[in-house]
Amino acid sequence: MRRTNILYFFCLFVILSIFGVGGCKKPDTGKEQGKEKEQHTGAEEKQPDPVAVVPSPSPIPKLELTKKAETLPKIVKVPPPPEHKDKLTKMQELIKSKQWNERSEGIKLLKEITKTAQKNMHLMRYLVTSETPLVVTRSLRLLGKLKDHKDFLPVVVSLLGHPSDEVRGEAVSLLTYGLKVENVGKAIPYVRALLDDKSCNVRRRALAVILGNNRRLRFDAREIVKNKMEDPCPAVTALATRNLGNVLLKEEINEKLVEKLLKKAAESPYYLNRCAAMTALGGLVKSKEKYDEKGKLVSVPKDEEEKEKKPKAFSKSLTEKVAKTLAEALTIPVMPSMTVQYEDGKTPYTFSNHSSLPACAADALATHYGESPKSKPVERVKLWRERMAAKGWSKKPPENLCTGRRECKKDGEICYKMECTPMDKIVPIYWEYVQKDHCRKKPQEKPKWRNFGDELVIELGLGLHWMFRHDVRKYLIEKDKEAFSKKFAAVRSMSCE
């Protein structure tokens, strides 16, 4: 009986323990719920930032190709991508710094960031809408790799209205090549608006987009080219002049136009314009003679002349005048390049047509006589100088002819008056340069546009070796540094009277 009671009470205790009866369960004070609530709140605070909302760029209203957009779409700024936010903030602060070393660090950081931005349109949009033009211009070059993205065209077109002319110039350049036909057609009316921009660089680049796409889109660019022939900036008129043959109708090519081009080719103070005029003359005025395989000058057969669909025929005297003008340029040792200053930028931009003016003249002569330019520039110039010398229109080329500094391969040679010259013969010319440079009056402000290089260097016959003074200086210092220092001080102390 006692055993039965013990077993009964033991079973009852086990059952009560299982169901929490009998005070085995701890009283609920609410502390556990509070702890759970705190843990839940902490988990919410540690969650990553929500993805930034990226607004769409301003839409591009569709306009006719022949129309000029009156207003440009607004630039839509976007928030920085969360994963790059810290780096972007640091980069902006460094680039805005007045210390050059900090700016340099900022540019390095920008390069590091843009390495990951080549396929990230969100990051690219943030960079190209930065308040710092340097960040925008450097980023725009990478934006060109995203031309197939749906946001590319709206973003670039909106940047055509940017307050910085440097940014406008870089933006419009992205529209020159690589776009689908329908996208180019949408952009052309907005590019037309930049043809009257205050900046020479922007006008020139806008004209390049028009001339690079007018045939593709089949719209008439004649009036644009004619208007830009009168542009105050030589870099713009040069581009318009070069393309005359591509846009003008046959009946628009007359003697008055040819005489105008001849004057520009011979007298323009800007060598970029001279080269452009010579290129136009070579294409517009064709010779009725050509050189055969043996180098002899023969008449072009009438059937071949009609087959080639040559432009309007001019008198023999005018045709010869064109050839003589081109031949004279074969001996002018200058580069047909121009430096144009941005209106609000510190870094000038250089436009160039050819490696040298003689090479430009040689290519124009080849077109004039119905040939296609071949071989290296120095070989082309040598060939046409020999041919024109036989006619008495130019000088025979020297054995060591050069059309640039890199063609003088021997150590210590300088391209002086289109001839590779030993350094010892150049040293006296260098000291003449030092003395004249010391005495000449330098302008207080840099001109908006000028020929590439130092005018004094060009005057001395060293326009094709624009680094000559640095090369000679290095040579003299390595030879005798002390003697160079004394001579330099003595020349600079000479009277300028």
C-alpha positions as CSV (number, residue, x, y, z in Angstrom):
1,M,0.0,0.0,0.0
2,R,2.8,2.4,0.9
3,R,4.6,1.6,-2.4
4,T,1.5,2.3,-4.3
5,N,1.1,5.7,-2.7
6,I,4.7,6.6,-3.4
7,L,4.4,5.6,-7.0
8,Y,1.2,7.7,-7.3
9,F,2.8,10.8,-5.9
10,F,5.9,10.4,-8.1
11,C,3.8,10.2,-11.3
12,L,1.7,13.3,-10.2
13,F,4.9,15.3,-9.6
14,V,6.3,14.4,-13.0
15,I,3.0,15.4,-14.7
16,L,2.8,18.7,-12.9
17,S,6.5,19.5,-13.7
18,I,5.9,18.9,-17.4
19,F,3.0,21.3,-17.6
20,G,4.6,24.0,-15.5
21,V,2.3,23.8,-12.6
22,G,3.5,24.0,-9.1
23,G,5.7,27.1,-9.4
24,C,8.4,25.5,-11.6
25,K,8.0,28.3,-14.3
26,K,9.5,31.7,-13.6
27,P,7.0,34.5,-13.2
28,D,6.6,36.7,-16.3
29,T,8.0,40.2,-15.3
30,G,8.1,41.6,-18.8
31,K,11.9,41.8,-18.8
32,E,12.3,39.1,-21.5
33,Q,9.9,40.8,-23.8
34,G,11.8,44.1,-23.3
35,K,15.1,42.3,-24.3
36,E,13.5,40.8,-27.4
37,K,12.2,44.3,-28.4
38,E,15.7,45.8,-27.9
39,Q,17.3,43.1,-30.0
40,H,14.7,43.7,-32.8
41,T,15.3,47.4,-32.7
42,G,19.1,47.0,-32.9
43,A,18.7,44.7,-35.9
44,E,16.7,47.4,-37.7
45,E,19.5,50.0,-37.1
46,K,22.2,47.7,-38.5
47,Q,20.4,47.1,-41.8
48,P,22.2,48.5,-44.9
49,D,21.1,51.9,-46.4
50,P,18.3,51.6,-48.9
51,V,19.2,51.8,-52.6
52,A,19.4,55.5,-53.7
53,V,16.5,56.6,-55.9
54,V,18.0,57.7,-59.3
55,P,15.7,60.1,-61.2
56,S,15.5,59.8,-65.0
57,P,17.4,62.4,-67.1
58,S,15.4,65.1,-68.8
59,P,13.6,63.8,-72.0
60,I,14.7,65.1,-75.4
61,P,11.9,66.7,-77.3
62,K,12.1,65.5,-80.9
63,L,12.8,68.3,-83.4
64,E,13.3,68.5,-87.2
65,L,16.9,68.2,-88.4
66,T,16.8,71.6,-90.0
67,K,15.6,73.3,-86.8
68,K,17.7,74.8,-84.1
69,A,16.7,74.1,-80.5
70,E,15.8,77.2,-78.6
71,T,16.2,75.6,-75.2
72,L,18.3,72.7,-73.9
73,P,17.1,70.0,-71.5
74,K,17.9,70.7,-67.8
75,I,20.7,68.8,-66.1
76,V,19.2,66.3,-63.6
77,K,21.5,65.6,-60.7
78,V,21.6,62.2,-59.0
79,P,22.6,61.1,-55.5
80,P,26.0,59.3,-55.2
81,P,25.9,55.5,-55.2
82,P,26.0,54.3,-51.6
83,E,29.0,52.0,-52.2
84,H,31.2,54.9,-53.5
85,K,29.8,57.7,-51.3
86,D,32.8,58.1,-48.9
87,K,35.4,58.0,-51.7
88,L,33.4,60.5,-53.8
89,T,33.2,63.0,-50.9
90,K,36.9,62.7,-50.2
91,M,37.7,63.1,-53.9
92,Q,35.6,66.2,-54.3
93,E,37.3,67.8,-51.3
94,L,40.8,67.0,-52.5
95,I,40.2,68.4,-56.0
96,K,38.8,71.7,-54.6
97,S,41.9,72.1,-52.4
98,K,44.3,75.0,-53.1
99,Q,47.3,72.7,-52.4
100,W,48.6,71.2,-55.6
101,N,49.6,67.9,-53.9
102,E,46.1,67.4,-52.5
103,R,44.6,68.2,-55.9
104,S,46.9,65.6,-57.4
105,E,45.7,63.0,-54.8
106,G,42.2,63.9,-55.7
107,I,42.8,63.2,-59.4
108,K,44.4,59.9,-58.6
109,L,41.4,59.0,-56.5
110,L,39.1,60.0,-59.3
111,K,41.0,57.7,-61.7
112,E,40.6,54.9,-59.2
113,I,36.8,55.5,-58.9
114,T,36.3,55.8,-62.7
115,K,38.0,52.4,-63.2
116,T,34.8,50.8,-61.8
117,A,32.5,53.3,-63.6
118,Q,32.8,52.1,-67.2
119,K,29.6,50.1,-67.0
120,N,27.9,52.0,-64.1
121,M,25.6,54.6,-65.5
122,H,24.5,55.7,-62.0
123,L,28.1,56.5,-61.0
124,M,28.8,58.2,-64.4
125,R,25.7,60.4,-64.1
126,Y,26.8,61.5,-60.6
127,L,30.3,62.4,-61.9
128,V,29.2,64.3,-65.0
129,T,26.9,66.5,-62.9
130,S,29.6,67.4,-60.4
131,E,30.1,71.1,-59.6
132,T,33.8,70.8,-60.4
133,P,34.4,71.1,-64.2
134,L,37.6,69.0,-63.9
135,V,35.7,66.1,-62.6
136,V,33.1,66.4,-65.3
137,T,35.5,66.7,-68.3
138,R,37.6,63.7,-67.1
139,S,34.4,61.6,-66.5
140,L,32.9,62.5,-69.9
141,R,35.7,60.7,-71.7
142,L,34.6,57.5,-70.0
143,L,30.9,58.2,-70.6
144,G,31.6,57.7,-74.3
145,K,31.9,54.0,-73.6
146,L,28.2,53.8,-72.6
147,K,26.8,55.1,-75.9
148,D,24.4,52.1,-76.2
149,H,22.8,52.9,-72.8
150,K,19.3,54.4,-73.0
151,D,20.3,57.3,-70.7
152,F,23.5,58.3,-72.7
153,L,21.9,60.7,-75.2
154,P,19.6,62.5,-72.7
155,V,22.5,63.0,-70.3
156,V,24.9,64.3,-73.0
157,V,22.4,66.6,-74.6
158,S,21.6,68.2,-71.3
159,L,25.3,68.9,-70.7
160,L,25.3,71.0,-73.9
161,G,23.8,73.7,-71.8
162,H,26.5,73.5,-69.0
163,P,27.9,76.8,-67.8
164,S,31.5,75.7,-68.5
165,D,32.5,75.9,-72.1
166,E,35.1,73.2,-71.5
167,V,32.3,70.8,-70.5
168,R,30.1,71.8,-73.4
169,G,33.0,71.2,-75.8
170,E,33.8,67.7,-74.4
171,A,30.1,66.8,-74.3
172,V,29.4,67.8,-78.0
173,S,32.5,65.8,-79.1
174,L,30.8,62.6,-77.8
175,L,28.2,63.0,-80.5
176,T,30.6,63.0,-83.4
177,Y,30.9,59.2,-84.0
178,G,29.6,55.9,-82.7
179,L,25.9,56.7,-82.3
180,K,23.0,55.1,-84.0
181,V,21.4,57.1,-86.9
182,E,18.2,57.8,-85.0
183,N,20.1,59.0,-81.9
184,V,22.2,61.4,-84.0
185,G,19.1,62.7,-85.6
186,K,17.6,63.6,-82.2
187,A,20.8,65.4,-81.2
188,I,21.5,67.5,-84.3
189,P,19.0,70.3,-83.5
190,Y,20.6,70.8,-80.1
191,V,24.1,70.7,-81.7
192,R,23.0,73.4,-84.1
193,A,22.3,75.6,-81.1
194,L,26.0,75.5,-80.2
195,L,27.1,76.8,-83.6
196,D,26.6,80.3,-82.2
197,D,28.2,79.5,-78.8
198,K,30.5,82.2,-77.3
199,S,33.4,79.7,-77.2
200,C,35.5,79.1,-80.3
201,N,36.2,75.5,-79.1
202,V,32.5,74.7,-78.7
203,R,31.6,76.2,-82.1
204,R,34.4,74.2,-83.8
205,R,33.4,70.9,-82.2
206,A,29.7,71.5,-83.0
207,L,30.6,72.1,-86.6
208,A,32.6,68.8,-86.6
209,V,29.5,66.9,-85.5
210,I,27.4,68.5,-88.2
211,L,30.0,67.8,-91.0
212,G,30.5,64.3,-89.7
213,N,26.9,63.4,-90.0
214,N,25.3,65.5,-92.7
215,R,25.7,62.9,-95.4
216,R,24.7,60.1,-93.1
217,L,21.5,61.9,-92.2
218,R,21.1,63.4,-95.7
219,F,20.6,67.0,-94.7
220,D,22.1,70.1,-96.4
221,A,25.0,71.7,-94.6
222,R,26.0,74.3,-97.3
223,E,24.6,77.3,-95.5
224,I,26.2,76.3,-92.2
225,V,29.7,75.9,-93.9
226,K,29.3,79.2,-95.8
227,N,28.4,81.1,-92.5
228,K,31.3,79.5,-90.6
229,M,33.7,80.6,-93.4
230,E,33.2,84.1,-91.8
231,D,33.6,83.0,-88.2
232,P,36.0,85.2,-86.2
233,C,37.9,82.2,-84.8
234,P,40.4,80.8,-87.3
235,A,40.0,77.2,-86.0
236,V,36.3,77.3,-87.0
237,T,37.0,78.8,-90.5
238,A,39.7,76.2,-91.1
239,L,37.3,73.3,-90.5
240,A,34.7,74.9,-92.7
241,T,37.2,75.6,-95.5
242,R,38.5,72.1,-95.5
243,N,35.0,70.7,-96.1
244,L,34.0,73.0,-99.0
245,G,34.5,70.3,-101.6
246,N,32.2,68.0,-99.6
247,V,29.2,70.3,-99.4
248,L,29.3,72.8,-102.3
249,L,27.4,72.2,-105.5
250,K,29.4,72.3,-108.8
251,E,27.8,75.6,-109.9
252,E,28.9,77.2,-106.6
253,I,32.6,76.6,-107.3
254,N,33.8,79.6,-109.2
255,E,36.9,81.7,-109.8
256,K,36.0,84.2,-107.1
257,L,36.0,81.4,-104.5
258,V,39.3,80.0,-105.9
259,E,41.0,83.4,-105.7
260,K,39.8,83.8,-102.1
261,L,41.3,80.4,-101.2
262,L,44.5,81.2,-102.9
263,K,44.9,84.4,-100.9
264,K,44.2,82.5,-97.7
265,A,46.7,79.8,-98.6
266,A,49.4,82.3,-99.2
267,E,48.8,85.1,-96.8
268,S,46.8,83.9,-93.7
269,P,48.7,84.6,-90.5
270,Y,47.3,81.3,-89.1
271,Y,49.0,78.2,-90.6
272,L,46.0,76.1,-89.7
273,N,44.0,78.2,-92.2
274,R,46.7,78.0,-94.8
275,C,46.6,74.2,-94.7
276,A,42.8,74.1,-94.8
277,A,42.8,76.4,-97.9
278,M,45.4,74.3,-99.7
279,T,43.4,71.1,-99.0
280,A,40.3,72.8,-100.4
281,L,42.2,74.0,-103.5
282,G,43.6,70.6,-104.2
283,G,40.1,69.1,-104.3
284,L,38.3,71.9,-106.1
285,V,40.8,72.7,-108.8
286,K,42.0,69.7,-110.7
287,S,44.9,69.6,-113.2
288,K,44.4,68.4,-116.7
289,E,47.8,66.7,-116.4
290,K,49.0,63.8,-114.3
291,Y,52.3,62.0,-113.6
292,D,52.7,58.5,-115.2
293,E,54.5,55.5,-113.6
294,K,57.8,56.8,-114.8
295,G,57.2,60.3,-113.2
296,K,56.6,62.1,-116.5
297,L,53.8,64.7,-116.8
298,V,51.2,63.6,-119.4
299,S,47.7,64.9,-120.3
300,V,44.7,63.3,-118.8
301,P,42.6,61.6,-121.6
302,K,39.1,63.1,-122.0
303,D,37.3,59.8,-121.4
304,E,39.2,59.3,-118.1
305,E,38.5,63.0,-117.2
306,E,34.8,62.5,-117.6
307,K,34.8,59.2,-115.8
308,E,36.4,60.8,-112.7
309,K,33.6,63.4,-112.7
310,K,36.0,66.2,-112.0
311,P,34.7,69.6,-110.8
312,K,34.3,72.6,-113.0
313,A,37.3,73.2,-115.3
314,F,39.2,76.4,-114.8
315,S,41.6,78.3,-117.1
316,K,45.2,77.0,-117.5
317,S,46.6,80.1,-115.9
318,L,44.4,79.8,-112.7
319,T,45.2,76.0,-112.5
320,E,48.9,76.7,-112.7
321,K,48.5,79.5,-110.1
322,V,47.0,76.9,-107.7
323,A,49.9,74.5,-108.3
324,K,52.5,77.2,-107.8
325,T,50.9,78.3,-104.5
326,L,51.0,74.8,-103.2
327,A,54.5,74.3,-104.4
328,E,55.7,77.4,-102.5
329,A,54.4,76.0,-99.2
330,L,56.6,72.9,-99.6
331,T,59.5,74.9,-98.2
332,I,57.8,76.6,-95.3
333,P,59.1,75.0,-92.0
334,V,56.0,75.4,-89.8
335,M,53.3,73.2,-88.2
336,P,49.7,73.9,-89.3
337,S,48.4,73.8,-85.7
338,M,46.6,76.3,-83.5
339,T,46.2,76.7,-79.8
340,V,42.8,78.0,-78.7
341,Q,42.1,79.2,-75.1
342,Y,38.9,78.2,-73.4
343,E,36.8,81.2,-72.2
344,D,36.7,79.9,-68.6
345,G,39.3,77.1,-68.7
346,K,43.0,77.1,-67.8
347,T,44.1,74.5,-70.2
348,P,44.2,75.5,-73.9
349,Y,43.2,73.1,-76.7
350,T,45.3,72.5,-79.8
351,F,43.8,71.8,-83.3
352,S,45.9,70.4,-86.0
353,N,45.5,69.2,-89.6
354,H,48.9,67.8,-90.6
355,S,52.3,67.1,-89.0
356,S,53.7,70.0,-91.1
357,L,52.7,72.6,-93.6
358,P,54.9,71.1,-96.3
359,A,53.2,67.7,-95.8
360,C,49.8,69.4,-96.1
361,A,51.0,71.1,-99.4
362,A,52.3,67.7,-100.7
363,D,48.9,66.0,-100.0
364,A,47.1,68.9,-101.7
365,L,49.3,68.6,-104.8
366,A,48.7,64.8,-104.9
367,T,44.9,65.5,-105.0
368,H,45.3,68.3,-107.5
369,Y,47.1,65.9,-109.9
370,G,44.7,63.1,-109.3
371,E,46.8,60.9,-107.0
372,S,46.3,59.6,-103.5
373,P,48.8,60.4,-100.9
374,K,51.2,57.5,-100.1
375,S,54.2,56.7,-97.9
376,K,55.6,58.8,-95.0
377,P,55.2,62.6,-94.9
378,V,58.9,63.2,-95.4
379,E,58.9,61.0,-98.5
380,R,55.8,62.7,-99.9
381,V,57.3,66.1,-99.5
382,K,60.6,65.0,-101.1
383,L,58.7,63.6,-104.1
384,W,56.7,66.8,-104.7
385,R,59.7,69.1,-104.2
386,E,61.6,67.1,-106.8
387,R,58.6,67.3,-109.2
388,M,58.0,71.0,-108.6
389,A,61.7,71.9,-108.8
390,A,61.7,70.4,-112.3
391,K,59.0,72.9,-113.2
392,G,61.0,75.7,-111.5
393,W,58.3,76.2,-108.8
394,S,60.2,75.0,-105.8
395,K,63.7,74.2,-104.4
396,K,65.3,70.7,-104.7
397,P,65.1,68.8,-101.4
398,P,68.3,68.3,-99.4
399,E,69.6,64.8,-98.8
400,N,68.8,65.0,-95.1
401,L,65.3,66.5,-95.5
402,C,63.1,66.6,-92.4
403,T,59.5,67.5,-91.8
404,G,59.6,67.1,-88.0
405,R,61.9,66.7,-85.0
406,R,61.5,62.9,-84.9
407,E,63.0,62.4,-88.4
408,C,66.4,63.6,-87.3
409,K,67.4,60.2,-85.9
410,K,71.1,61.0,-85.2
411,D,71.9,62.2,-81.7
412,G,72.4,65.9,-81.5
413,E,70.7,66.9,-84.7
414,I,68.0,69.5,-85.0
415,C,65.4,70.0,-87.8
416,Y,66.5,73.5,-88.9
417,K,64.8,74.9,-92.1
418,M,63.7,71.4,-93.1
419,E,67.2,70.0,-92.8
420,C,68.7,67.8,-90.1
421,T,71.5,70.0,-88.8
422,P,74.3,69.1,-86.3
423,M,74.0,70.6,-82.8
424,D,77.2,72.7,-83.0
425,K,75.7,74.7,-85.9
426,I,72.5,75.3,-83.9
427,V,74.1,76.6,-80.7
428,P,74.7,80.1,-82.1
429,I,71.1,80.3,-83.2
430,Y,70.1,79.2,-79.7
431,W,72.0,82.2,-78.1
432,E,70.4,84.5,-80.7
433,Y,67.0,83.2,-79.5
434,V,67.9,83.7,-75.8
435,Q,68.9,87.4,-76.5
436,K,65.8,88.1,-78.6
437,D,63.5,86.4,-76.2
438,H,64.9,88.6,-73.4
439,C,64.4,91.8,-75.3
440,R,61.0,91.2,-76.9
441,K,57.9,92.7,-75.4
442,K,55.5,90.0,-74.1
443,P,51.8,90.6,-74.1
444,Q,50.1,91.1,-70.7
445,E,47.3,88.6,-71.6
446,K,47.5,85.5,-73.7
447,P,45.5,85.8,-77.0
448,K,42.4,83.7,-77.3
449,W,44.0,81.9,-80.3
450,R,47.5,81.7,-81.8
451,N,49.7,79.6,-83.9
452,F,51.1,76.6,-82.0
453,G,54.6,77.2,-80.7
454,D,56.7,80.2,-80.1
455,E,56.6,82.8,-82.9
456,L,60.2,83.6,-82.4
457,V,61.2,79.9,-82.9
458,I,59.2,80.0,-86.1
459,E,60.9,83.2,-87.2
460,L,64.3,81.6,-86.7
461,G,63.4,78.7,-89.0
462,L,62.9,76.1,-86.3
463,G,59.1,75.8,-86.4
464,L,59.3,72.1,-87.1
465,H,61.4,71.4,-84.1
466,W,59.5,73.4,-81.5
467,M,61.4,71.7,-78.6
468,F,64.7,72.9,-80.0
469,R,65.6,75.3,-77.1
470,H,65.1,72.6,-74.5
471,D,67.2,70.1,-76.5
472,V,70.0,72.6,-77.0
473,R,69.9,73.7,-73.4
474,K,70.1,70.1,-72.2
475,Y,73.1,69.5,-74.6
476,L,75.0,72.6,-73.3
477,I,74.4,71.8,-69.7
478,E,75.6,68.2,-70.1
479,K,78.7,69.5,-71.9
480,D,79.7,72.2,-69.4
481,K,77.1,73.3,-66.9
482,E,79.2,76.1,-65.4
483,A,80.1,77.6,-68.8
484,F,76.5,77.5,-69.8
485,S,75.4,79.4,-66.7
486,K,77.9,82.1,-67.3
487,K,77.1,82.5,-70.9
488,F,73.3,82.5,-70.2
489,A,73.7,85.3,-67.6
490,A,75.9,87.3,-69.9
491,V,73.5,87.1,-72.8
492,R,70.5,88.0,-70.6
493,S,72.3,91.1,-69.3
494,M,72.9,92.5,-72.7
495,S,71.3,95.9,-73.6
496,C,68.2,95.7,-75.7
497,E,68.8,99.0,-77.4
